[in-house]
Amino acid sequence: MDRKDEIIQLQNEVMQDLLRRQMHAITRDLWGDEDGEGGTQLPARHMEEAEKHQADAAKTEQKAENKEEKQETLEDLQKELASYIGLDSVKSEVSSLINWVTVCKKRREMDLPSPELSLHMVFSGNPGTGKTMIARLMSRIYKVLGVLSKGQLVEVDRAGLVAGYVGQTAEKTKAVVEKALGGVLFIDEAYTLTGRGENDYGQEAVDTLLKMMEDNRDDLVVIVAGYIEPMQEFLHSNPGLESRFNRFIHFPDYTVEEMTAIFDMRCSQGGYTLDDEGKKELAAILEKESREDVKGFGNARGVRNLFEKTIARQANRLAGEKGEMTREKLMQLTKDDVLQAAAQRDGDDLNM
């Protein structure tokens, strides 16, 4: 037992002794003197409940201490970043930003001139390219670096900021920003807030957002995201936006090899295997989607949907088969599973 455990044990013993004394006093008041010598014996049932309560409190305290001891480190987060499939250019940008923030903090600690940290960012790219995933990671990185106090991510779109009547949008936007204080506010498809005419309340949301960004610049980071061309128009629509969002990260589409690797990763995590014919069919499907409509397919999001439909097709196939349900059968995905999943996805698109 180390010194810390000894201290915790001693604290628990002191608290238990104090609790016994308090319960004895209560018992004396309620039941009078029971031992004939001025001492009071606490009824067994009450004593057991009190000791159980004390033990539970000690366990809760120990769990809280263990959780605090296992806080994330910058090294942990950098390893997680490196483990993501693809996103090479994004990883490079994030690593450079980490280095820049770290050096700026060191300069301030040593009373050297340091540029003001402006960490609001623009993420541009097609759906499913990892923008939300990286925004969530950035919130945790900023927490570890001491830039943000909490490190949570609050994700919102136009519907979460804009109301239907005058005055309501400002209050709605303010509530969302207050929820994000200490962390990152991630606004997807931010360009939908502007360019809709004079009677639209999106501009009210932008004005409220800009004011609160300024008022809380030391403990709030805002990341706006969307397609690259509309995002450029969004920033140019307001001088305040241009001045505050000066960091840009573009998220390229995943390659066929990267999307195949994402499918393989999901198979591995879920306890599935894809046979050789299935792998060939998967590559052909991803090549077709990448060439014809990767934006509509959704990159990693499309791969996830395809995987989920594939295992659903496998379940239907196995349910109709006779014989023993072996471990190998439960794990094996086939070419037909993938083909039918892709056909179902195409059918879903046609019904939209």
C-alpha positions as CSV (number, residue, x, y, z in Angstrom):
1,M,0.0,0.0,0.0
2,D,1.5,3.3,-1.0
3,R,1.3,6.6,0.9
4,K,-1.7,7.9,-1.0
5,D,-3.7,4.7,-0.2
6,E,-2.7,5.0,3.5
7,I,-4.0,8.5,3.6
8,I,-7.3,7.5,1.9
9,Q,-7.7,4.6,4.4
10,L,-7.0,6.9,7.4
11,Q,-9.5,9.4,6.1
12,N,-12.1,6.7,5.7
13,E,-11.5,5.5,9.3
14,V,-11.8,9.0,10.7
15,M,-15.0,9.6,8.8
16,Q,-16.5,6.2,9.9
17,D,-15.6,7.0,13.5
18,L,-17.3,10.4,13.2
19,L,-20.3,8.8,11.6
20,R,-20.6,6.3,14.5
21,R,-20.5,9.0,17.1
22,Q,-23.2,11.0,15.3
23,M,-25.4,7.9,14.9
24,H,-24.9,7.1,18.6
25,A,-26.0,10.5,19.6
26,I,-29.1,10.3,17.4
27,T,-29.9,6.9,18.9
28,R,-29.5,8.2,22.5
29,D,-32.0,10.9,21.7
30,L,-34.5,8.5,20.1
31,W,-34.2,5.3,22.2
32,G,-32.5,6.5,25.4
33,D,-29.6,4.9,27.2
34,E,-29.6,1.2,26.4
35,D,-26.4,-0.2,28.1
36,G,-27.0,1.2,31.6
37,E,-23.6,2.9,31.7
38,G,-24.4,6.0,29.7
39,G,-23.3,4.4,26.4
40,T,-25.6,3.8,23.5
41,Q,-25.6,0.9,21.1
42,L,-26.8,1.8,17.6
43,P,-29.4,-0.7,16.3
44,A,-27.7,-3.2,14.0
45,R,-29.9,-2.3,10.9
46,H,-29.1,1.4,11.1
47,M,-25.4,0.7,11.7
48,E,-25.2,-1.5,8.6
49,E,-26.9,1.1,6.5
50,A,-24.6,3.8,7.7
51,E,-21.5,1.7,7.0
52,K,-22.8,0.7,3.6
53,H,-23.4,4.4,2.8
54,Q,-19.9,5.3,3.9
55,A,-18.4,2.5,1.8
56,D,-20.3,3.6,-1.3
57,A,-19.1,7.2,-0.8
58,A,-15.5,6.0,-0.5
59,K,-15.9,4.0,-3.7
60,T,-17.3,7.0,-5.6
61,E,-14.5,9.2,-4.3
62,Q,-11.9,6.6,-5.5
63,K,-13.5,6.4,-8.9
64,A,-13.4,10.1,-9.3
65,E,-9.8,10.2,-8.3
66,N,-8.9,7.4,-10.8
67,K,-10.8,9.2,-13.6
68,E,-8.9,12.4,-12.8
69,E,-5.6,10.5,-12.9
70,K,-6.4,9.1,-16.4
71,Q,-6.8,12.5,-18.1
72,E,-5.9,12.6,-21.8
73,T,-2.4,13.8,-22.8
74,L,-1.3,15.6,-25.9
75,E,0.6,12.5,-26.9
76,D,-2.6,10.4,-26.7
77,L,-4.4,12.8,-28.9
78,Q,-1.6,13.0,-31.4
79,K,-1.6,9.2,-31.6
80,E,-5.3,9.2,-32.2
81,L,-4.9,11.8,-35.0
82,A,-2.2,9.6,-36.6
83,S,-4.4,6.6,-36.5
84,Y,-7.1,8.1,-38.7
85,I,-7.3,6.7,-42.2
86,G,-6.3,9.2,-44.9
87,L,-6.5,12.9,-44.1
88,D,-2.7,13.4,-44.6
89,S,-3.0,17.1,-45.4
90,V,-5.4,17.7,-42.5
91,K,-3.1,15.9,-40.1
92,S,-0.3,18.1,-41.2
93,E,-2.3,21.3,-40.7
94,V,-3.5,20.2,-37.2
95,S,0.1,19.2,-36.2
96,S,1.3,22.6,-37.3
97,L,-1.4,24.3,-35.3
98,I,-0.5,22.3,-32.2
99,N,3.1,23.4,-32.5
100,W,2.2,27.0,-33.0
101,V,-0.1,27.1,-30.0
102,T,2.5,25.3,-27.9
103,V,5.3,27.8,-28.8
104,C,3.1,30.8,-28.3
105,K,2.2,29.6,-24.8
106,K,5.9,29.0,-24.0
107,R,6.8,32.5,-25.1
108,R,4.1,34.0,-22.9
109,E,5.3,32.1,-19.9
110,M,8.8,33.5,-20.5
111,D,7.4,37.1,-20.9
112,L,8.3,37.2,-24.6
113,P,6.2,38.9,-27.2
114,S,3.6,36.5,-28.6
115,P,0.9,37.0,-31.3
116,E,-2.7,36.9,-30.1
117,L,-4.1,33.4,-30.5
118,S,-7.0,33.4,-33.0
119,L,-8.1,29.8,-33.3
120,H,-11.4,30.1,-35.1
121,M,-11.3,28.0,-38.2
122,V,-13.0,27.2,-41.5
123,F,-13.3,23.6,-42.5
124,S,-14.2,23.1,-46.2
125,G,-14.9,19.9,-48.1
126,N,-17.6,17.5,-49.2
127,P,-19.8,15.5,-46.8
128,G,-18.2,12.6,-45.0
129,T,-14.6,13.8,-45.2
130,G,-14.0,13.9,-41.5
131,K,-14.8,17.6,-40.6
132,T,-16.9,16.8,-37.5
133,M,-14.5,14.1,-36.4
134,I,-11.5,16.5,-36.5
135,A,-13.5,19.3,-34.9
136,R,-14.3,17.0,-31.9
137,L,-10.6,16.1,-31.7
138,M,-9.6,19.8,-31.8
139,S,-11.8,20.6,-28.9
140,R,-10.0,17.9,-26.8
141,I,-6.6,19.2,-28.0
142,Y,-7.4,22.8,-27.0
143,K,-8.5,21.5,-23.6
144,V,-5.2,19.7,-23.1
145,L,-3.2,22.7,-24.3
146,G,-5.0,24.9,-21.8
147,V,-6.6,27.0,-24.5
148,L,-10.2,26.0,-23.5
149,S,-11.5,25.3,-20.0
150,K,-13.9,22.4,-20.8
151,G,-13.2,21.0,-24.3
152,Q,-16.7,20.0,-25.3
153,L,-18.0,20.1,-28.8
154,V,-21.4,21.7,-29.5
155,E,-22.6,20.9,-33.1
156,V,-25.3,23.0,-34.7
157,D,-26.7,24.1,-38.1
158,R,-28.9,26.9,-39.3
159,A,-32.0,25.4,-37.7
160,G,-30.3,25.4,-34.3
161,L,-29.5,29.1,-34.5
162,V,-32.3,30.8,-36.5
163,A,-35.9,31.3,-35.3
164,G,-38.9,32.4,-37.2
165,Y,-39.7,35.8,-35.6
166,V,-37.8,39.0,-34.9
167,G,-35.8,38.9,-31.7
168,Q,-36.0,35.1,-31.2
169,T,-33.0,34.4,-33.3
170,A,-30.6,36.4,-31.1
171,E,-31.9,34.6,-28.0
172,K,-31.6,31.2,-29.7
173,T,-28.1,31.9,-30.9
174,K,-27.0,33.2,-27.5
175,A,-28.3,30.0,-25.8
176,V,-26.3,27.8,-28.2
177,V,-23.1,29.9,-27.7
178,E,-23.4,29.8,-23.9
179,K,-23.7,26.1,-24.1
180,A,-20.4,26.0,-26.1
181,L,-18.4,28.3,-23.8
182,G,-15.3,26.6,-22.7
183,G,-15.3,24.4,-25.8
184,V,-15.8,24.4,-29.6
185,L,-18.9,25.5,-31.4
186,F,-19.1,23.7,-34.7
187,I,-21.5,25.2,-37.3
188,D,-22.2,22.9,-40.2
189,E,-23.2,24.4,-43.6
190,A,-22.6,27.8,-42.1
191,Y,-23.2,29.5,-45.5
192,T,-26.9,28.9,-45.1
193,L,-27.0,31.7,-42.5
194,T,-26.4,34.4,-45.1
195,G,-27.5,35.4,-48.6
196,R,-31.3,34.7,-48.3
197,G,-32.6,38.2,-48.6
198,E,-33.6,41.1,-46.3
199,N,-36.4,39.3,-44.5
200,D,-34.3,36.4,-43.4
201,Y,-33.1,36.2,-39.8
202,G,-29.8,34.4,-40.5
203,Q,-27.9,37.7,-40.4
204,E,-29.2,38.3,-36.9
205,A,-27.6,35.0,-35.9
206,V,-24.3,36.0,-37.5
207,D,-24.3,39.4,-35.7
208,T,-25.1,37.8,-32.4
209,L,-22.4,35.1,-32.9
210,L,-19.7,37.7,-33.8
211,K,-20.5,39.8,-30.7
212,M,-20.3,36.7,-28.4
213,M,-17.1,35.5,-30.1
214,E,-15.5,38.9,-29.2
215,D,-16.9,38.9,-25.6
216,N,-15.7,35.3,-25.0
217,R,-12.6,35.2,-27.1
218,D,-10.5,33.7,-24.3
219,D,-12.7,30.6,-23.8
220,L,-14.5,29.9,-27.1
221,V,-13.5,28.5,-30.5
222,V,-15.9,28.6,-33.4
223,I,-15.4,26.3,-36.4
224,V,-17.6,26.9,-39.5
225,A,-17.9,24.2,-42.1
226,G,-19.3,23.5,-45.6
227,Y,-18.6,23.2,-49.3
228,I,-15.6,25.3,-50.3
229,E,-17.2,27.8,-52.8
230,P,-20.3,28.6,-50.6
231,M,-18.0,29.0,-47.6
232,Q,-15.9,31.6,-49.4
233,E,-19.0,33.5,-50.2
234,F,-20.1,33.3,-46.6
235,L,-16.9,34.8,-45.3
236,H,-16.9,37.6,-47.9
237,S,-20.4,38.5,-46.9
238,N,-19.4,40.2,-43.7
239,P,-16.1,42.0,-42.8
240,G,-16.4,40.6,-39.2
241,L,-16.4,37.1,-40.5
242,E,-13.3,37.7,-42.6
243,S,-11.4,39.2,-39.8
244,R,-12.2,36.4,-37.2
245,F,-11.9,33.3,-39.4
246,N,-8.4,33.3,-40.8
247,R,-7.4,29.6,-40.5
248,F,-8.5,27.3,-43.3
249,I,-8.3,23.5,-43.5
250,H,-9.6,21.8,-46.6
251,F,-10.8,18.2,-46.3
252,P,-10.1,16.3,-49.6
253,D,-12.3,13.4,-50.7
254,Y,-11.2,9.9,-49.7
255,T,-9.5,7.8,-52.3
256,V,-10.9,4.4,-53.2
257,E,-8.0,2.8,-51.3
258,E,-8.8,4.8,-48.2
259,M,-12.5,4.1,-48.4
260,T,-11.7,0.4,-48.7
261,A,-9.5,0.6,-45.6
262,I,-12.4,2.2,-43.7
263,F,-14.7,-0.7,-44.7
264,D,-12.0,-3.2,-43.6
265,M,-11.7,-1.3,-40.3
266,R,-15.4,-1.6,-39.7
267,C,-15.3,-5.3,-40.5
268,S,-12.5,-5.8,-38.1
269,Q,-14.1,-3.8,-35.3
270,G,-17.5,-5.6,-35.8
271,G,-16.1,-9.1,-36.0
272,Y,-16.7,-9.6,-39.8
273,T,-14.6,-10.8,-42.7
274,L,-15.1,-10.0,-46.4
275,D,-14.2,-12.8,-48.8
276,D,-12.0,-12.1,-51.8
277,E,-14.8,-11.9,-54.3
278,G,-16.5,-9.4,-52.0
279,K,-13.4,-7.3,-51.8
280,K,-13.2,-7.1,-55.6
281,E,-16.9,-6.1,-55.8
282,L,-16.4,-3.5,-53.0
283,A,-13.5,-1.9,-54.8
284,A,-15.5,-1.7,-58.0
285,I,-18.5,-0.1,-56.2
286,L,-16.3,2.5,-54.5
287,E,-14.5,3.3,-57.7
288,K,-17.8,3.9,-59.5
289,E,-19.1,6.1,-56.7
290,S,-15.9,8.0,-56.4
291,R,-15.9,8.7,-60.1
292,E,-19.5,9.5,-60.6
293,D,-20.8,11.2,-57.4
294,V,-18.5,11.0,-54.4
295,K,-20.3,14.0,-53.0
296,G,-23.7,12.2,-53.1
297,F,-22.1,9.0,-51.9
298,G,-20.7,10.8,-48.9
299,N,-17.1,9.5,-48.6
300,A,-16.6,7.8,-45.2
301,R,-20.3,8.4,-44.4
302,G,-21.2,6.5,-47.5
303,V,-18.8,3.6,-46.6
304,R,-20.5,3.4,-43.2
305,N,-23.9,3.2,-44.7
306,L,-22.8,0.6,-47.2
307,F,-21.3,-1.5,-44.4
308,E,-24.4,-1.3,-42.3
309,K,-26.6,-2.4,-45.2
310,T,-24.1,-5.2,-46.0
311,I,-24.4,-6.8,-42.6
312,A,-28.2,-6.4,-42.7
313,R,-28.2,-8.3,-46.0
314,Q,-26.0,-11.0,-44.4
315,A,-28.4,-11.3,-41.6
316,N,-31.3,-11.8,-44.0
317,R,-29.3,-14.4,-46.0
318,L,-28.4,-16.4,-42.9
319,A,-31.9,-16.3,-41.6
320,G,-33.0,-18.2,-44.7
321,E,-30.3,-20.8,-44.6
322,K,-30.7,-24.3,-43.1
323,G,-28.1,-26.0,-41.0
324,E,-25.9,-25.0,-38.1
325,M,-25.2,-21.3,-37.5
326,T,-21.4,-21.5,-37.2
327,R,-19.0,-18.8,-36.1
328,E,-17.5,-18.7,-39.6
329,K,-20.9,-18.1,-41.1
330,L,-21.7,-15.3,-38.7
331,M,-18.5,-13.6,-39.5
332,Q,-18.4,-14.0,-43.3
333,L,-19.6,-11.3,-45.7
334,T,-19.9,-12.2,-49.4
335,K,-19.9,-10.6,-52.8
336,D,-23.7,-10.9,-53.0
337,D,-24.1,-9.2,-49.6
338,V,-22.2,-6.2,-50.9
339,L,-24.0,-6.2,-54.2
340,Q,-27.4,-6.2,-52.6
341,A,-26.4,-3.5,-50.1
342,A,-25.2,-1.3,-53.0
343,A,-28.4,-1.9,-54.9
344,Q,-30.5,-1.0,-51.9
345,R,-28.5,2.2,-51.5
346,D,-29.2,3.1,-55.1
347,G,-32.9,2.4,-54.6
348,D,-32.9,4.6,-51.5
349,D,-31.5,7.4,-53.5
350,L,-34.1,7.1,-56.2
351,N,-36.8,7.3,-53.6
352,M,-35.5,10.5,-52.1
